[in-house]
Amino acid sequence: MLHVPTLSIVAVFVTTILGALLLFAWRREQNSSALLWWGSGYLLGAISFALLSARRIIPDVLSIEMANTAVLLSYGFMFAGARAFHGRDTPLTALLVAPLIWLIAMQVPAIAADINLRIVVVTLCQCALISLMVYEFWSERAEPLLSRWPTIIVLLTQMVVLTLRLPAVLLTPLTATHDFFRSPTFAVMAFSTVLYTITFAFLLLSMTKERGELRHKRAALIDPLTGLANRRAFLGNAAEFMSRGGKRSEPLTVMLADLDRFKAVNDRFGHAIGDHVLQLFADTVTHTLRANDLSGRLGGEEFAFLLSGTDAAEAARVAERIRIRFAEAARSVGGKAVASTASIGVATTNDPAARIEDLMAAADHALYRAKAGGRNRIAVIDCGISAVEPGASIAPAAQVFALSALSRSAA
């Protein structure tokens, strides 16, 4: 049989220690206020449980009204932490809704005099706040955090346990105040609190750590200026995609783009304008390519793209759209007549065994032709159905499909 007083003491101390641990973690990771909310919520929960456990030792106004107010405030803080974890603020008024409902309910004589009705009011408010927390974590499920799912499960389990208090007080109602600490309702509440607080705190810390690791991993693979994949990430993703070539039957395209005379842009207008030009090109690419196409910044002013299911003719149209849209967007940058342009080399193949190195070499050859042809244009090489042999000359094995001369002016 559960020894309720012992469970109460354990629940208070465990919740206090975990709250302090969460606050300590927040001191180390002050980039997120979620840990601050959660740690404060745990400390409020410890205070509320201590007040509840001191029934008949301290005045009822503390062990009933204030204790349950602190309980609901702690749940509100946990909800605010869930919102802060996803970058959303919580108005102070939202935190006070549940405590105010409780305090107003206590003004009803029938509720104030009946512990069973008081348990019903508090439980319904707790379940409402837990359901809001579940929604917060569920709504951001697109972020790949493995700890998110057990966190949702633990919250739902806690809500089920709390809900079981309702039939418990209806089927075995408490008839006197002194029955409270000997009741199965309080025993279940104390025991579930110990398990819940330990498990939930572990999951919150795990989820915070997991997000930090994910952000560091992404930072190592994303170019911070343009938001595109960096060279390492692009080549890795492209090689992984092409390693599945045996299952691929559609044509494949690699594009290499280079901003024309970009050094002159930096020298004349400054690096701030140059950075803005790079961002404009990245935005143009992002809004032109499909969601499943790969794009990356290889370094400096050179970019690369990998498109599946795109033959030479369609690839030429896509590259031309990028070139024209960028030329229009970069005509004036920051109030300066920059008129920046780009040259794009395109290489396509139908060979499922083609390697990324071969297509990159072919696209680089096409880019050279575009530059030699006067810049601000595209050149497309259709490698046909045969893969380019490693180390072989690209030109004899490939057919020059198109050399765009839609713009006669060199940048």
CORCORHU-V847826 format. One record per run of one state. SS is the DSSP state (A for helix, B for strand, O for the rest). FROM is the first residue (numbers start at 1). TO is the last residue. If there is no record, write none. Layout:
BEGIN
ss & from & to
SS & FROM & TO
SS & FROM & TO
END
This chain:
BEGIN
ss & from & to
O & 1 & 3
A & 4 & 28
O & 29 & 33
A & 34 & 53
O & 54 & 54
B & 55 & 55
O & 56 & 57
B & 58 & 58
O & 59 & 59
A & 60 & 85
O & 86 & 91
A & 92 & 105
O & 106 & 108
A & 109 & 112
O & 113 & 114
A & 115 & 139
O & 140 & 146
A & 147 & 171
O & 172 & 176
A & 177 & 182
O & 183 & 183
A & 184 & 221
B & 222 & 222
O & 223 & 228
B & 229 & 229
O & 230 & 230
A & 231 & 243
O & 244 & 244
A & 245 & 247
O & 248 & 251
B & 252 & 259
O & 260 & 261
A & 262 & 269
O & 270 & 270
A & 271 & 288
O & 289 & 293
B & 294 & 299
O & 300 & 301
B & 302 & 308
O & 309 & 311
A & 312 & 329
O & 330 & 332
B & 333 & 333
O & 334 & 335
B & 336 & 336
O & 337 & 341
B & 342 & 349
O & 350 & 355
A & 356 & 372
O & 373 & 377
B & 378 & 382
O & 383 & 393
A & 394 & 397
O & 398 & 398
B & 399 & 403
O & 404 & 411
END
